[in-house]
Every structure is written in C-alpha cells, then in structure tokens.
Amino acid sequence: MLTKEDGDSPLLNLCAELRNMIWREVLVVDQFCVEIDADKPRQPALLQTCTQIRSEATPIYYLENTFFLPMQGYNSTPGLKWLRASPFHATRRVLEVVFYREVGGERWDDLLVWLHRTHLGLVPPFTADTCNIIGADDDAEEMFNLLDDLMDVPWKITKAALEKRRDRIESGRTLPAFDEPDEMDV
C-alpha cells in the first residue's frame, strides 16, 4: 500500500470535501445493497490503494451503504464472521445489514445460536432498527421480541423462556402476552 509521501497525487492534493465527494461517488451504492460473501470478505479496490484513501474512504463505504448477506436458515455464523471483519466491529457502530434467509434451512438450533449471540451482543438482533431479514417468519420475529424483553436476564433463564415459547408455537397453542404471569416466564 502506498502512502502520500510515495508520490504527489493530484487527487490527494484536492481538498478533503472534494475527495469525500469522489469517494462517495465511487463507493456508495444508492439503489441496491452491497452483496457480501461472508466466506471471502472483500473491500473495494479503492480502499486498498493507499493509506490516506483507506482512512478517508473506509468509513464512507461501511457507514453509508446497506449490506446484503445471504444466509442459510437462521445460521448467524456468516453474519458474525463478516461483522468481525468489518473495521467498525470493535467500535460497536451499527452497520445497516439486510440478512436474506434462504428457504429450507430453518432450524431451531441455528435460531437459538443467533438469539444467544444477540444476547451476548455479538450479532445484531432482528429488529427494524438494526437489521432486516427478508423472508423471516413471524415466529422468529416473536422470539427476537421476547429476547429484547429479556436482555438483562441471565442467558440460562432467557433460554428456558425462549424454549417454552417455541414449544407453545410448535404445539399451535395461543401465546399469552409476555407480561402475563406464567410459571416459566421471568
């Protein structure tokens, strides 16, 4: 990677406001999401040209785009892998991510792992404010809503409440509101 001192670039001699306009024109996708491959996280070539461009343009790329992450079922591992590769993971800035749940991989174990990772703060929850899951079902949304109510509760108790709610959903019984007293609910 080059540094500014490696050569005088007319581009890098422009004022910061003009350079930022150029970075936005090149890096920000207005009409679509940026599709990412969690197995091979890549940054645009522009971010790999020199240190100055990388430091100026990386925040624009990550914070001004929406990222599209295909995933199988509710397996959150690819999303976690991609989020960890993001330079903003350590700062806990929320990136706008669209998860696409491919039909046919719905598994309680994967959803429970995602719920647990959300409880630990490792992956974004399924809420309208943090991410969008295209193809998510109402039952999964209900689980994330329940988790949101239990974020301050130890995981063991939270997991028991989630599993009880899952059993009710699978048996087709109507679900009481969370605030109604129940022997397993916290």
Secondary structure, DSSP 8 states (H G I E B T S, - for coil): -B-GGGS--HHHHS-HHHHHHHHHHHH--SSS-EE--TTS----GGGGSBHHHHHHHHHHHHHSS-EEEEEETT--HHHHHHHHHSTTTTTT----EEEEEETT---HHHHHHHHHHHHHTSS--SSTTTEEEET--HHHHHHHHHHHHTTTS-HHHHHHHHHHHHHHHHHT-----TTS--SS--
